[in-house]
Amino acid sequence: MKFDDFYETVGVFGPYQKTKYFLLCLTNLLPPIMVYAWTFIAASPQFNCRPPFDMSSNNVTNELGYSSIPTAAQCRESHKRISLKECQRCFYVANTTNSYGSINELTACQNFTFNRTYYESTLVEHWSMVCDQVSLKSNVQSVFFFGYMVGSLLFGILSDRFGRRPIMGVSFVLMFIAGIICALAPEELIGRGTSYHFFALGRFLLACATRGISITAFVIGSEIVGSKQRLFAGIVIKYFFALGELLLLSFAVTIRTWRTLNAVLAVVPVPFIFFYFILPESPRWLVSEQRYDEAELIFHHIAEKNKTHFDPVLYQRFVREDRKRVAASQEVNHGVKALFRSKVMGIIAVNMSYQWFVQNLVFYGTSQSTDKWSNNPYIGFGTSAFVELFAYFAVHLLLDRWGRKLTYCLFVFALICTTILVVPIQMIVPKDSKYQIYLMFTVNAALKFLASGSYVIIYIYANETFPTKGRNTGMGVCSMIARVGAIMGTYSNDNLTRAWQHFPVVIYGITSLFAMLLATVFPETLDKPLPQTIEDVERMGLACSFTRPKKKKNTHVNGTNDFGDDFLLKKTLTEDVDL
């Protein structure tokens, strides 16, 4: 008897599982709050240079009567490889005297005046992270995404070793501590330099905790539902991710100072700490660890809440068969090298890693630039959250109708076409006109929609492409490379925009073009059983067509199918977990 066969006797998605799944969805409100809080905490308001001879306000003329703002000709002559706007707000004209007389020089600005229309204070203003110091901002966010990488690997391993529930509880506590560290950043006590590293440490720990919550919530959610609800469970959790962005927006609109906002967000995880006493351990994990007595208590409780019957005799039969299966199992732990022992599997692994790299580059790049959508950054961020929510809904409707590969390639192709529109809009439409503003708002919304859709599709696609014995390894490799894309997206937004505001969008289009072309070689996985071994992946092969596979009739002969033993297939469909 298989796990799912027994699990069906107590109800695979009854009232008990629905209640616990809803609580798990609530925990997914936290990750977007911690990820996108940076949008408001380290927002970059409009700013101007404040020359040393004018420390009073926004005066742009010094005591000698000439303008301190560089002209376009002066910026070109000084070979400043930045846009004219960036040159004029990061440099001022200083009148100096040498042996040849009085000359005007472009001097890097050290003091700035910031627009306070939308923010009372931000970290960018606090540490002057603008112009040639913008890398300070990029570095902190890169540390955050590095923490994402570490947290994905560390908490994934720990949850397999010590259980889902305790790791989730630890993650909530760590998120609270990290939030307090970020809020304090006691510059007055330990100095600016030390405070900066102190804050970066807090962001690193916050990212680790965020991944701990995301991983364990997804794992428990997939393990307490049946195989038929797996796609539903994976998509619905994403809905709550978008709702978390809207919750963050409500905090940010109300609290306009970075330190207070940080402190309030640090307290948000506190109620979730008590989820440790509400959520049960995953019965599937307990069975995999042969902790049958603890699993039996949970099964009793599930049956009671679902008003079904728990049969202890049937359970003991299942336990005996599971012990025999474990004793007979000689599974080998497949590492990264195993993915490249097969040519087909190696091509898929490298290709999928590049897809994840591009999708993280584009998704986080567009998500962290919502302040450019509109003059009001709060309207831009709120619109972005609604667009992302709509994208998940669209994917939910299309994925089982059009297939994985066709849907993914169409989303990416549409994204490429949208990025191309940026150039004519900037060159033909009158600059800063209402038409250009409306068109760019539409383009940014479309990019967010398409990036969100392709991001969630490739996550599901990878899970269905890697074999069971290499799925966690393959997904782990993709996850690590994906964080590199997220880091590059951050640096693109902070540094490439100094040369041209829409330069990152061009990069998104070029990288996505290669991604779409490479994605055409993937096999279609819709209506196909999950591959158990690398040999099964080789049978799936590589293909360059978009034909939607027809559902195969049940061709079981003596309990077997195309991929081998039926027990192994059902085990694959129910026990695999994404990183």
Stockholm file with secondary structure:
# STOCKHOLM 1.0

chainA/1-579         MKFDDFYETVGVFGPYQKTKYFLLCLTNLLPPIMVYAWTFIAASPQFNCRPPFDMSSNNVTNELGYSSIPTAAQCRESHKRISLKECQRCFYVANTTNSYGSINELTACQNFTFNRTYYESTLVEHWSMVCDQVSLKSNVQSVFFFGYMVGSLLFGILSDRFGRRPIMGVSFVLMFIAGIICALAPEELIGRGTSYHFFALGRFLLACATRGISITAFVIGSEIVGSKQRLFAGIVIKYFFALGELLLLSFAVTIRTWRTLNAVLAVVPVPFIFFYFILPESPRWLVSEQRYDEAELIFHHIAEKNKTHFDPVLYQRFVREDRKRVAASQEVNHGVKALFRSKVMGIIAVNMSYQWFVQNLVFYGTSQSTDKWSNNPYIGFGTSAFVELFAYFAVHLLLDRWGRKLTYCLFVFALICTTILVVPIQMIVPKDSKYQIYLMFTVNAALKFLASGSYVIIYIYANETFPTKGRNTGMGVCSMIARVGAIMGTYSNDNLTRAWQHFPVVIYGITSLFAMLLATVFPETLDKPLPQTIEDVERMGLACSFTRPKKKKNTHVNGTNDFGDDFLLKKTLTEDVDL
#=GR chainA/1-579 SS CCHHHHHHHHCTTSHHHHHHHHHHHHHTTHHHHHHHHHHHHTCCCCEEECCTTCCSSSCCBCTTSSBCSCCHHHHHHTTCCSCHHHHHHHEEEEEEEETTEEEEEEEECCCEEECCSSCSBCHHHHTTCCGGGHHHHHHHHHHHHHHHHHHHHHHHHHHHHHCHHHHHHHHHHHHHHHHHHHHHCCHHHHCHHHHHHHHHHHHHHHHHHHHHHHHHHHHHHHHSSCGGGHHHHHHHHHHHHHHHHHHHHHHHHHCCBHHHHHHHHHHTTHHHHGGGGTSCCCHHHHHHTTCHHHHHHHHHHHHHHHTCCCCHHHHHHHHHHHHHHHHHCCCCCCCTGGGGSSHHHHHHHHHHHHHHHHHHHHHHHHHTTGGGTSSSHHHHHHHHHHHHHHHHHHHHHHHHHHCHHHHHHHHHHHHHHHHHHHHHHHHHSCTTCHHHHHHHHHHHHHHHHHHHHHHHHHHHHHHHHSCHHHHHHHHHHHHHHHHHHHHHHHHHHHHGGGTCTTHHHHHHHHHHHHHHHHHTTSCCCTTSCCCCSHHHHHHHCCCCCCCCCCCCCCCCBTTEETTEEHHHHHHHHHHCCCC
#=GC SS_cons         CCHHHHHHHHCTTSHHHHHHHHHHHHHTTHHHHHHHHHHHHTCCCCEEECCTTCCSSSCCBCTTSSBCSCCHHHHHHTTCCSCHHHHHHHEEEEEEEETTEEEEEEEECCCEEECCSSCSBCHHHHTTCCGGGHHHHHHHHHHHHHHHHHHHHHHHHHHHHHCHHHHHHHHHHHHHHHHHHHHHCCHHHHCHHHHHHHHHHHHHHHHHHHHHHHHHHHHHHHHSSCGGGHHHHHHHHHHHHHHHHHHHHHHHHHCCBHHHHHHHHHHTTHHHHGGGGTSCCCHHHHHHTTCHHHHHHHHHHHHHHHTCCCCHHHHHHHHHHHHHHHHHCCCCCCCTGGGGSSHHHHHHHHHHHHHHHHHHHHHHHHHTTGGGTSSSHHHHHHHHHHHHHHHHHHHHHHHHHHCHHHHHHHHHHHHHHHHHHHHHHHHHSCTTCHHHHHHHHHHHHHHHHHHHHHHHHHHHHHHHHSCHHHHHHHHHHHHHHHHHHHHHHHHHHHHGGGTCTTHHHHHHHHHHHHHHHHHTTSCCCTTSCCCCSHHHHHHHCCCCCCCCCCCCCCCCBTTEETTEEHHHHHHHHHHCCCC
//
